[in-house]
Amino acid sequence: MAILDRYALFGHPVAHSRSPWLHARFAELTGEGLSYEARDVPPGDFDQALAEFLHGGGKGLNITVPHKLAAYAAVDELTERARRAGAVNTIAVTPGGLLGDNTDGAGLLRDLEHNLGLALHGMRILLVGAGGAARGALGPLLDAGPAELLIANRHADKARALAADFAGAGPVSGGGLEAAHGPFALVVNATSASLHDEVPALPGDAVDPGTFCYDMAYGSGPTAFMRWAADRGAAGTADGIGMLVEQAAESFALWRGVRPPTAQALAELKRQAGA
Ligand code: ATR
């Protein structure tokens, strides 16, 4: 029997990750032979776990919290989008060494534009949050050609610094949550507030019936931000399950050279989540 190419997810915690299911499903749908496991790698243990994985012949990795910066430092070469994101969520083992990529932003854009049918060109967009998730989303959002992109963060100085880093990439500015006055066509929540069932303290006019509200987080059922947006009559809401599926597909394509069909896997995952 042929030995399957080995892939894995490194993170902490990873017990509830849907990535092993997704990559197994992608392998079935594309006929690719591979194995994929989630490995709980405690903070500080990334380099050791990576060395063991490579010694065992591993072909590629996904990396999630808290190791995306350690992965960024460990690779031999970075894709342009990983350099811009300042973080690595995908490693491919290549003949030239370890290639670090970041598929999160591309996954977000694919979900917004392809799955949800939003045309970002010319939109006024609000990006809430200024941490790693916001940084990863910013480059691809600006590439889509919005009329204006405002970053709003609880600590306004972080939003201003992030906007300054991307000043050459499009019409971006930063400020505090309280200054995020609408109308916006799209609000993307890139904070970790939903993980604590909290909602960023945005002004009431940040969302109106013309606003689509997207939460990069997901859980069972609508997130706190989605419920808040729906209460304000938002045009539509979505959680980050589609982004999860699309970033996984981008990683799979990097490793295997074939892009898996995502619509079916996304529908199945939503059914499993009871959405
Ligand atoms: P990640 O990698 O998920 O982006 P992070 O870098 O720790 O995580 O960033 C978390 C983000 O969520 C930050 O923008 C944080 O705001 P501050 O920088 O002001 O701390 C934001 N955040 C977390 N909880 C929040 C809350 N309850 N309300 C508003 N913003 C919140």
Boltz pocket constraint, residues with backbone or C-beta under 6 A from the ligand:
constraints:
  - pocket:
      binder: B
      contacts: [[A, 128], [A, 129], [A, 130], [A, 131], [A, 132], [A, 133], [A, 134], [A, 153], [A, 154], [A, 155], [A, 158], [A, 190], [A, 191], [A, 192], [A, 193], [A, 198], [A, 199], [A, 200], [A, 201]]
      max_distance: 6.0
